[in-house]
Amino acid sequence: MDQVKAVEDIISPTLRAEGYSLVRVRLSGSRRQTLQVMAERSDGAAMTVDDCANISGAVSPILEVEDPIGGAYDLEISSPGLDRPLVKPEDFKRYAGSEAQVETKTLLHGRQKFRGRLVGTTNSAVSVDLVDAVGVLQIPFAEIINAKLILTEDLLRVARKRDG
């Protein structure tokens, strides 16, 4: 099992118990690695600095005991923000109607980067209405290496309603 998957498996139950859901885990850096844990509140409210501190306090002892990284690293707790990454198929479904940028492993229709409105999902793909082409493209989840929401006025309006 790779280190990122091990971290996800180790900390997910604790995050759920504390009222958060895991968005993404990333391990980066060469000399001194950084373990980024990105989470959001399960109740949909905006993340605060206190939330990040709570998460750090809850997962740090578990990571020390389990030691899935096997060396020194810096733990970074963050929230997804408005232009959040889309990681799981549920993310694409949840944000249907929003504009996103999607990058694929291999060429699809001669390219690897796509921008458009998320219009739906199937069990194996997301449908994106491309801004620079006519029509909707089906992008298999297995092909996606990076995807994130694009900060737009619509996204800001939804966030203001939620926080306000």
N, C-alpha and C positions, 0 to 999 in steps of 0.2 A: 504494500500500500504506500502511495506517495505521501510526503510530509503534509501537503495541503489538505488532502483528503483525511488524513489522520487527525489534523487539527479540527477540521469541520466536525468529524464524528465525535471528538472529545468534548468540544465546547457547545455544540448545538443544544443538548438537553438542558444545560445550565442557562443558556440564553433564553430558551423557551420558558423555563421556570421563573426567570427574572422579568418576563414580559417583553422580550425582544425576539426578533427573528434574524437569522444570519443572512446577509445579502451575499457576501463574498469573502474569501480568504485568499490573500496573495503573499508570497514570499519573494522578496527581491533583495538585490545587493550581492556583492561578492565578498568584500572584506568583512564587514559587519552586516549581517542580514537584518532586514526589517520584515516583521510579520505583521501584515495589515489585516485587521479584522473589521469588516464593514458590517454594521448592523442597523436595524431600524426598530422602532417601537411597534409592538404588535397591535396597539390600539390606534395606530395611524397618526398619532400626534407627532409633532416635530421633535427631533432629537435635540437634546441640550448638552452642554458640557458636563452637567451632572450625570446624565445618562451614560456618557462615554466613561466617566470616572467609575460609575457603578459596574459597568461591564468589565472594565479593567480589573477592579477589585474582585469580581466574581471569577474571571477566567484565569488570571495570573497564577493563583495557587494551583489550579488544576494543571495548567501547562507546565509548571515547575515539577510537579510530581510525575506526570505522565512523560514529560520530556520528548515530544514527538519531533522536535527540530534537531536535537542532539548537538547543540553548540550554542554559543552566545548569539543573541539577537535582540533587537529592540522591538517591543510590542507597541503597535500603533492602533488605536481604536478610532474609527471614524464613522460618520453617517454617510448615506449615499448622496445626499444633496438633491437639488432639483433635477440636474442633468445626470441622474443616476444610471449606473450600469444596469443592463438587462442581462441577467445571468441564466435564470430558469425559464422554462416554457410558460410558467404561471406569470412571470413578469411581463412577457409580451402580451398575454391575454389581459392582464390587469390594466395595462396602459394602451389598450386598443384606442385608436383615435388620435394618439399623440405622435409627434414627429420624432424619428429616431435615425441614428446612423448605425449601419451594420457592416462589419468587415468579415469576409469569409476566408477559409483556408485555401481554397482553390478558386480559379476563375469561374464565374457564372456569367454567361452572356458576354464574355470578353473582359470582365473586370472583377475586382474583389471588394470594392467599397460602394455602398449604396446608401442613399438618403431618401426618406419618404415617410408617409403616414402609415402607422401600423393599422391594418384593417381586419386582422383575424388570425387565428391559429388552427392547426390541425394537430393530431398527435405527433407529427414528425416535422412540421414546418410552420414558419410564420409568413403571412402575406403582407407585402409592403407595396403601397401605391407610390411609386417612385416620382420624385419631384422633377427629374430631368428626362423622363421618358413617359410615353403614354402606356398605361396599363399597370397591372399588378403583377409583382414577381413573387413566386413562392421560394423562400430560402429555407433549406433544410436546417433544423437545429444542429445536426451533426456537423454542418459546415461552418457554423458561426464561431469565430474566435474572439470577437469583440463586438459589443453592441451597447449603445447608451442613448438615453433620451436627449433630444436637442432642446435647449432652453428657448422657449417661445413665449409670447404673450399669453397664449392659452394656458400653458403650464404654470406661469406666474399667477394667473387669475385663480386657478384651482388651488394653488398653495395659499394664496391670500384668504380664500374662503375657509380653508381647513384651519389656518392659524388664527383666523380673526374674529 
